[in-house]
Amino acid sequence: MKFPSLRQVEEMRMRYPKGTRIELEKMDDVQAPPIGTKGTVLCVDDTGSIMVAWDNGSHLNVIYGEDQVRKISGE
């Protein structure tokens, strides 16, 4: 796993501030929420992972460089 630079982490924090609504597009984990699950960003940690409160109750993190989400506009 490749960790992001400090600059990349700061960019992630600007792109996904606390409260941002996202939708899961890809996560390769047996415990992953189903694709299309929506959630709310709690924060971005120092490794660039997005901490999420998923609408289905899961709290599995979005891992930088591995998983894919998209921002939901208008929610």
Backbone as a ProteinNet text record, in pm:
[ID]
protein_1_A
[PRIMARY]
MKFPSLRQVEEMRMRYPKGTRIELEKMDDVQAPPIGTKGTVLCVDDTGSIMVAWDNGSHLNVIYGEDQVRKISGE
[TERTIARY]
84.2	0	88.4	58.1	134.5	63.5	136.8	78.9	91.1	-8	-3.6	92.8	134.7	218.5	132.6	197	123.2	35	85.7	8.8	-117.3	-103.1	-217.7	-321.6	-274.9	-367	-444.5	-376.3	-444.1	-546.1	-512.7	-607.6	-730.6	-708.5	-820.2	-908.6	-847.1	-923.6	-1006.3	-952.3	-1027.7	-1141.9	-1116.4	-1217.9	-1329.6	-1294.3	-1391.3	-1396.4	-1444.1	-1453.5	-1562.7	-1556.2	-1656	-1795.7	-1884.2	-2021.7	-2049.1	-1942.6	-1960.3	-2031.9	-2129.4	-2200.7	-2129.3	-2109.5	-2041.7	-2120	-2085	-2143.9	-2030.6	-2039.4	-1936	-1944.3	-1829.2	-1820.3	-1740.3	-1638.9	-1555.3	-1487.6	-1496.9	-1424.4	-1404.7	-1280.6	-1248.4	-1225	-1334.1	-1328.2	-1452.8	-1436.8	-1552.2	-1655.4	-1613.3	-1705.3	-1754.6	-1723.1	-1759.2	-1909.8	-1956	-2097	-2122.2	-2245.8	-2275.3	-2240.7	-2198.5	-2172.7	-2300.2	-2283.1	-2398	-2441.6	-2385.4	-2418.7	-2369.8	-2452.8	-2417.8	-2373.4	-2293.7	-2245.4	-2203.6	-2165.2	-2123.4	-1980.1	-1896	-1755.3	-1744	-1664.3	-1634.1	-1504.9	-1403.8	-1275.5	-1187.8	-1073.1	-968.4	-848.4	-797.8	-685.1	-550.9	-443.5	-309.4	-258.7	-325.4	-286.6	-371.8	-462.7	-549.7	-675.4	-695.5	-817.9	-934.7	-1049.3	-1169.4	-1247.6	-1270	-1351.8	-1497.1	-1581.1	-1718.4	-1817.9	-1928.4	-2044.8	-2140.2	-2138.5	-2224.1	-2368.6	-2460.4	-2603	-2654.8	-2584.7	-2629	-2572.5	-2502.4	-2449.3	-2302.6	-2243.5	-2101.6	-2014.5	-1893.4	-1795.2	-1662.1	-1666.4	-1545.4	-1487.3	-1356.5	-1288.9	-1267.6	-1262.5	-1227.8	-1076.3	-1006.1	-859.9	-805.6	-714.6	-652	-584.3	-612.9	-548.9	-606.3	-700.4	-758.4	-907.9	-981	-1126.4	-1166.4	-1289.3	-1338.4	-1475.6	-1489	-1616.8	-1636.7	-1757.7	-1784.3	-1867.6	-1845.5	-1923.3	-2064.4	-2159.1	-2299	-2334	-2377.1	-2413.6	-2563.5	-2600.4	-2741	-2804.6	-2726.1	-2783.4	-2753.8
-117.9	0	123.8	216.5	339.6	450.6	517.3	625.7	757.5	844.9	974.5	1070.5	1171.7	1277.4	1366.6	1450.4	1543.9	1635.5	1677.3	1762.3	1690.6	1562.9	1484.9	1467.8	1447.2	1433.3	1563.3	1675.1	1804.4	1826.8	1784.2	1795.4	1708.8	1588.7	1499.7	1564.5	1626.5	1691.8	1808.9	1878	1989	1935.5	1824.6	1766.1	1697.2	1635	1560.3	1610.9	1734	1783.9	1709.9	1719.8	1657.9	1697	1597.6	1621.3	1597.8	1580	1554.7	1421.5	1421.7	1297.8	1231	1099.8	1022.4	895.5	833.4	705.9	610.3	488.5	388	338	339.2	288.7	159	143.7	22.6	5.2	-116	-150.3	-300.6	-344.5	-486.8	-537.3	-564.6	-610.5	-693.8	-809.4	-896.1	-830.3	-732.8	-663.7	-530.2	-504.3	-376.6	-360	-236.7	-210.3	-236.6	-262.2	-283.9	-159.6	-183.4	-73.2	10.2	142.3	232.1	280.5	219.7	264.3	407.4	488.5	628.1	643.6	747.7	773.3	918	950.3	1084.6	1081.6	1168.5	1175.7	1229.3	1159.4	1204.1	1284.1	1235.3	1304.3	1227.8	1286.2	1218.8	1207.7	1084.9	1067.5	1096.8	1081.5	1115.8	1024.1	909	820	842.5	941.6	971.3	887.3	802.3	723.2	811.4	788.7	864.6	784.1	844.3	782.8	815.2	712.4	730.4	664.6	732.2	672.1	635.5	508.8	463.2	457.7	483	485.9	350.4	242.1	109.9	72.6	166.3	141.4	102.4	71.8	35	158.8	134.8	242.7	205.3	118.7	77	195.8	218.4	332.6	311.6	422.3	422.9	440.2	340.5	338.4	411.2	505.9	583.5	491.6	513.1	437.7	299.8	255.7	122.1	127.8	204.6	212.1	336	336.9	450.4	494.7	625.3	686.5	808.6	858.7	984.6	1072.4	1202.9	1298.9	1304.5	1320.6	1335	1482.6	1541.2	1682.6	1694.3	1800	1827.9	1754.5	1686.3	1617.6	1694.1
0	0	0	-87.6	-98.7	-20.4	67	144.6	68.1	82.8	14.1	82.1	7.8	64.1	154	233.1	318.3	233.5	119	27.7	-20.5	-55.7	-102.7	8.7	131.5	245.2	264.7	257	272	160.5	39.2	-72.1	-46.9	6.4	41.4	147.3	246.7	353.1	298.6	198.8	138.5	51.8	-16.3	-104.8	-27.2	86.3	165.7	310.2	331	468.5	545.8	677	763.3	716.4	708.2	667.2	520	438.4	295.3	275.6	187.3	154.7	37.1	49.8	-53.7	-84	-196.6	-236.9	-273	-224.5	-250.1	-394.1	-463.1	-599.6	-607.7	-520.9	-523.7	-388.6	-334	-211.1	-210.4	-211.9	-216.1	-74.1	-4	134.4	160	223.6	248	338.1	419	508.2	450.6	325.3	262.6	251.8	267.7	239	90.4	52.7	-89.8	-173.5	-296.4	-388.7	-398.1	-395.7	-400.2	-262.6	-156.5	-21.9	-2.1	61	86.7	231.3	254.1	388.5	406.6	529.6	565.9	615.6	559.9	598.7	741.6	822.8	958.4	959.8	884.6	872.7	774.6	742.6	665.2	757.8	776.7	869.6	803	877.3	827.9	717.3	695.3	586.3	462.3	467.8	355	351.4	451.9	457.8	500.2	437.9	471.9	574.4	690.7	794.1	761.7	753.9	706.9	801.5	823.6	888.8	774.8	736.6	626.6	672.8	581.5	614.5	663.1	630.1	674	811.7	877.4	1011.2	1014.9	899.7	893.9	917	963.1	978.7	913.2	813	742.5	667	681.7	619.5	470.2	398.5	256.6	249.8	198.6	197.8	74.9	100.6	-5.8	-107.9	-236.4	-343.7	-368.3	-284.8	-299.6	-331	-252.7	-264.3	-343.3	-391.6	-469.9	-420.8	-402.7	-367.9	-456.9	-457.1	-526.2	-435.3	-449.8	-373.6	-430.1	-339.8	-380.6	-365.9	-474.7	-466.9	-440.9	-372.2	-349.5	-234.4	-152.5	-36.3	89.2
[MASK]
+++++++++++++++++++++++++++++++++++++++++++++++++++++++++++++++++++++++++++

